[in-house]
Amino acid sequence: MRNTLLSIFITATILSAILVYFLPQIGTFILLSISGIFTIIAIYDSLQTQHSLLRAFPVIARLRWFFEEERDKIQQYFIEDNLNGTPISREKRSVVYQRSKLEKDTIPFGTQHNVYSKGYEFVKHSLFPKEHHQVKGERVVFGSDKCTQKYSCSIINISAMSFGSLSKNAIMALNQGAKMGNFAHNTGEGGISPYHLQGGDVIFQIGTGYFGAGKSVDGKRVFDDAIFKESASHKAVKMIEIKFSQGAKPGHGGILPAKKNTPEIAKIRSVEVGTQVDSPPSHSAFSNYDEMIAFIQKVRELSSGKPVGIKFCIGNNEEIETMFKAFETANNYPDFIAVDGGEGGTGAAPLEFTNYIGTPLIEGLVFVNKLLIKYNLKNQIKIIASGKAIDAFDIVKLIALGADSIAMARSFMLSLGCIQARECNLDSCPVGVATQDESLVKALVVEKKNVRVKNYHDETIAAVKGVVAAMGIASIADLKPNQVFRRKKAEEVVSFEKIYY
């Protein structure tokens, strides 16, 4: 209501000033009629449920759309094309919006990419393509020989985003969409909130702050068996993910800005309300590889045999290989490894950590996959890849390089209506996705956005199967690095197998 009244006031003031200046002879009746029309539009905008931005900013958002269209024309002809724009290009954003809304996602007049430029990537099609609906492999089973409750999940799942970083409406829409599409939703490190329990499968993430899995003792966050067991016992929880680091701020620990730390969130996390919550950079439950392996087994047993994995962004390669040697020596290991890329997203992080720390996903993924092969663990440990995957080619490329499934965060935010305003850390997200401001949160209508989450997942899976079918491959799981190519220079095209293997 606050934004509705503000929009009406601003619109009426601007309109009246313009009319009085340019048309001083205009009658009072006409002026009131025009103002009344805009008032009706503002009320309609605030009540409709399709567009979050219009609900939050009635009438004013319509002006934004108009100027954005004009801006796009200027950009198209004079400034930049659809392939530019960071962190997600307009071309990539558009395909998410289109698939979420089940709109036409084809593009006219051919590719906008320079196919002869250095770095251009592509796959080669077959003279004997398959029927896309016959392509298999859209699901993968997680669980090593140490696991008793194996889990079959989609190759595309929602990556870690906690209640706190995202609004309750965003979390509910994501989880309900996951239920509709039969895929998984990672809780992020903020614990399991009621909004995560909407019927969708859940991957419960344990961060260094142990929210939902521990408590504070003498100012230090510690793991607690009983608290974790209660959280992990939820029927919705299908896997456990122990987070070491994330690509956007590896070695730093999570950040929840004070503005987002509401009484409800503070209660869920067992922290002081209204304060910035900084997760520790490392775990207090273990300090070396042997203790880490013992902790993984402990978590597996406390969760009654559910798959347990670890998540990190690759840093020191020697440390990672030493960890694999420890797996071999102990004859025990996680059920999956989630590899996050240095290009990963976040709601809040220091610039230096976001831009300059952490191995990019491709190099990190390939390195972990090589170690799995070297230590004969490829059949035991699955890989989840996370780092700016948006469309079917992104997914095909990552699976070809060794990933078993893909975790996607920003792309699912876009399916909720995110406009890349980049105000996630300010609590002022205009479409109600990354904010705790109730006047903004209500703009996101769960009953509309949950369907878009499902649509984006389903349409992207269909697109992946379409690409794989065109390659003449019967199963997504059969993708190999020698089937994806990169132009190293104008006259040289090399397969990913030669580049990375």
N, C-alpha and C positions, 0 to 999 in steps of 0.2 A: 504494500500500500504506500509506503514511503516513497518508493521509486515511481509509482504511478502518479502520485500527486506532484512530485518533482517534475516529471515529464510533462504533465498537463500545464503546470505553471510556466516552465521554460518555453514550451511550444507556444502557448498563448501569448506570452510576453513578446517573444521574437516576432510572431505573426502580427500582433497588434502594432508593434513599432514599425514594421515594414509597411503595413497598410496606411498607418497615419502619416508616415513620411512621404510615401509615393502617391497616396490617394487621400489627401486630407478631406476631400469632399464626400468620401464614402459614408453611407448611412449607418446609423447605429444598428439597425436591424440586420443588415448584411454582415457587419462585423461580428455580431453575436451569433449569427447563423454559422459563419465559418468557424468560430471558436467552438461552437457546439458540436460541429462535425468532428473536429480534432479531439474533443473530449470523448465522444463516442468511440472513436478509433482507439484512444488510449485505454478506455475501459475494456474494449474487445481484446486488445493486445495483452492486457494483464490477465485476462481470463482464459485465453486460448492455451492449449497444451502441447502444441507441436514445436514451438521455437522458444528455447530457454532465454535467449537474448531479448526477445520481445516481451516476455513475461517480466523480466527484471527491469528493462528499460523501454516501456511502451512509447511508441511514436518515434522517440529519439533513435532507436535501433533501426527504424526504417530509413532515416536520414543516413545512418552509417552504411546500410546496404547500397543506397543510391551512390554515395561518394566512393564506396569500395568498387562498384562496377566501373565508375569513371576512372578511378585510380588504376584498376586492372587494365583498362584500355591504354592508359598512358604508359604503364609498365610494359605492356605487351609490345607497343610500338617504339618506345623511346628508352626505357630503362633496363628491364630485365624480362626474361622469359619464364615459363612455368617450371623450369628445372632448377631455378635459383630459389632462394629463400631458406632460412635456417630456423630451427634445426630440421624441420620437415618441409620439403618443397611443396609448392601449390599443387603440382601434379599428383604427388603422393597423398596430400590431404584430400584432394578432390575424389580420388578413387575410394577412400574410406567413407566419405560422406555419401557417395553414390551407392555403394554397396550396402551401407547401413539403412538407407532409405529405399532400397530396391529400385533405384533409378538407373537409367541407361548409363553404363560405365564404359562404353566405347568412345574412341577419340577420332576426330576427323583429320583428313589430309596427311596422314602418315606420321612417322616418328619425328619428335622434336630433338632427339639425341643426335649428336655428331658421331655416327657409327665408325668413323675412321680416326677418331681422336684416341690418344693414349689413355688407357684405363677403361675403355668401353667394354662392358661385359655382356655375354649372351650365351644362349644354349643353341645347339643345332638340332633341327627337326629331322624326322625320318620320312622317307618316301612311303613308308607303311605305318602311319600313325594308328594308335589304338582308339577305340571309342572311349571318350572321357568318363562315361558313367561306369565303365568296366574296370577302371583303374582302382587298385586296392591300396591298402597301407595308410589310411587316414587315422588309424589308431595304433598305439604302441603300448606294450605291457611293461610296467615298471616293477622291479623286485628281483633282487639277486637271490642266490641260494641261501642267504642268511635271513631272508624275509619270508614270513608266512602269510601275509595278506597282500598279495600282488594286486596292482591296480592298472586297469586298462584306461588310458586317457587319449584325448585327441592330440594330434600333432601341433595344434595351435591352442594355447591356453593364455589366461590373463596373468601377466607378471605381477610382481609384488608391489602393491600400493595400499598403504594402511588407512584405516579410519583415523583421520587426523590430517593426513596429507590430502585425502579426498573427503568429500562431504558424505553424510549418511545416505542421501539420495543417490549419489554416484555409486556408493558401495552396494546399495540394494539393487540398483539397476544392473550393475555388473554381475552380481550373484544370481539374480533372477534370469538374466540372459544366459549365463553359464548353464543354469538348470534347463532352460528351453533348448539349448543347443548341445547339451550333454558334453560339456568340457569343463575344465578346472579353473578355479579362481584362487590365486595366492593372496593370503591375508596381508602380506607385508609384516614388518616387525612390530606393529602396534598392538598385536594381540587379536583375539577373536571377539568381535563385537556382535550384538544381535543382528546387525545389518549384513553380516557375513553368513548368517544362518537362514537364508531365504530358500533353501532347497537345492542350491548348487553344490557341486563337489568342491571341497576346500583343501588347499595346500597350506598347512599351518607353518608359518615361518617363525623360527626362534632367532631373534637378533641378539646383539651383545647386551641389550638392556633387559632381556628376558621378560618382556611385557607379555602377560598371559602365561608365563612359564616360570616366574620367579618373584622375588620381592627385594626390598631394600633392607640391608643389614648394615648398621653403622655407616650409612651414606653410600654403601656399595651395592650394586645390583648383583644378586646371586640367583642361580638356578635352584628351584625347589621342586622336588620329586612329586609331591602331592598336587601342587598347583598345575604343573605341566600335565600330569596324568588326567586331571579333571578336564583340561582343555582338549587334550588329544583324544579323549574318549568320545567326543561328539561323533555321532554317526556320519556327519557331513565331512569330517576330516579324513582324507584318503591318503595323504602323504605328509611327511614332516621335512622341512627344509631348514638346516642350520646355516645361518648367514654369517660368513666371515667378512665380506665386503661387497659393495655394489660399485658398478663401473663409474658412476658419476662422482663418487667421492671415496675411492678405495683407501683404506687405512685411516679413515676419519670417524666413522660412526654416524648414525642417522641424526637428523635435526628436525625437531618439531617446533616451529616458531611459536612464541608466547601467545600471539593472537589466535592461533588455532587450538590452543590447549584449553578447551572448554571444561566445565565441571564434569560432564559426561565422559569425555576422553580421559581426563585426569583420574577418574574413578577406575576406568578400564585398565589404565596403565599403572595405577597405584603411585601417582606422582602429585606434586603440588600444583593446583590449578593456576592458570595464568602465567606460568613460567616457561621459558624455553627449555625443551627437553633434549639434551644431548646424550645420545647413546655412547657408551665407552668405545674406544677404537678396537678393543680386543675382548675376548671371552675370559671371564673369571673362572669358568668351570674346568678349564684345561689350559696348559701352557706349553705342551709339546705334542709330538705326533702320537706317542703311545697313549697319552691321556685323552687325546682327541678321539682315537679309535675306540677306547673304552667308553667315552661319552656317547659316541654314535650307537654303540651296542646297548648302552643303558637306555637311551631314548627309544631305540627300537623295541626293547622289552617293555618299557613303561607304556608304549603305545600299542601293545599287544601284537607286535610283529608287522606294523605298517612300514612301507618303504621310507627310509630315511636318507636324505641327501645333504650335500653341502653346496653352498653358493659362494663364489668369489670371482673377482676380476684378477686375471693373471698379473703377477708382479715379478718377483724373483723366480726365474725358471728353475734354478737349482733347488730352491725350497719346495717347489711343486714336485719335482722328480724325487726328492727325498721323501716326501709324503707317500708317493706311490711305492717306493721301496719299503716303507713302513707297512703299507697294506699287504705287500707280498710276505714280509716277515711274520706279521700277525695272522695271516690268512683270514683277515677280516677287513671290510671295506664298506663304504656307503653304497646305497642302491642306485644313486644317481649323483651327477655333478652338474650344477647349474653354472655355466660359464657366462659371466656378464662382461660386456665390452666397455672399454673406456669411453665410448661415445654414448653410453647409457644416459637415460633421463633421470631427473630428480626434481622435487619441489623446492629444495633449498640446499645449496652447497657453495663453499668458497670457490671463487673463480679459478684459482690455481689447481684445485683438485679436479674440477670439472674439465678443464682444458688441457692439463699437462701431466696428469698422473693416471696410470693404468694402461694396460695393453689393449689395443683395439680388438674387437670381437673376432675377426677372421683369424688373426695370428694366435689369439688365445685358444680359440676352438680347435684349430689344427694342432696346436701343441698338446692339448689334453687328449685329443683323439690318438695322436701318435704314441703317447704314453700308455693309453689303454691297450693299444695293439702290442706295444713292446712288453708289457707286463701281463699279457694274456688275460685281460679283464674286460675286453670289449663285450663279451657275452653276459657279463655280470652287472656292469655299471653303465647306465644310460646317460646321455648328455642332453641337457636342456640349454639351448643357446638363446641369449637375450642381448639385444643391442640394435634398436632402430629398424627392426623388420616391419615392413608395412604391406607389401604386395606379394603376389605369388612368386615372382622371380626371387625376391629376398629369401623366401622360405625354401625354394628349390635349391638355391645356392648353399644355404647353411646346412641343409640335410645332406647334400652331395659332399660337403666337407666333413661330415661326421656327426652332425647333430641328429638326435632321435626325435626331438620335439622342440618347438619354439615358444618362448614366453614373450608376450607383447604387452607393453604398458601404454605408451603414448598413442599407439594406433587405436587401442580400445577407448582411451580418453577422447580421441577424435570421434569415435562412433557415438559417444555420449553427447557430442555437440561442442567439444573443446574447439576454440577458435585460435589457439596458439597465441593468446594474449600475453603469456609469459608473466603472469602475476601470481603464480602458484605460491610464492613465498610471502605474499603481501596480504593474504586472506581477502582478496578483492576480485577473485575470478568472476567475470561478468556473467558466465553461464551456469554457475552453481556447481561446477565439477570439483575444483580444488579450493574450497572455502568452507568456513564454519559460520559465516554470516547468514543467519536465518532468512533475511530478506532476499538474499541471492540464492540460497540453497533451494528455496521453494520454486524457483524458476525451472529447475530440472524435474520434470514430471516422470516419475519412475515407470508408470504404466506405458509410457510412450518410448522411453529410452531403452528399456530392457529388450524390447523387440529389435531395436537397432543394433544392440550388442550381439544378439543372436544372428541377425541378418549378416552383419559384417563377418562374423566367424564362418557362417555357412557359405556365403558367397566367395570368401577367400579360399576355403577348402575346395570349392568347385573350380576356382581359377587355378589352383595348384594341380588338380587332377587334369585340367585342360592342358596345361603346359607339359606335364609328364606324358600325357597321351600323345601330344604332338611330337614328343621325342621318341615315340615308339616303345615306351617302357610300360610294363604291366603293373608295377607297384612302386609307390613313392619310396618305399624302403630300399629299392634297387638303385637309387641314384648314386652316382660315383663322381669323384672329382675330375675324372677325364671326360666328363660330359658337359662341363661348364668352362667357358673360354673367356680370356681377357686379351685385349689388344695391347701389347707391350710398347709398340711403336707403330707408325703408319703402315709398315709393310710386314709386320710380324704378329701373328695370333698364336697364343699359347694356351693349352688347357690348364686348369687349376691343378691337375695332377703334377704337371711339370713344374709349376710355380711353387706348390706347397709340399709336394711329396717326392 
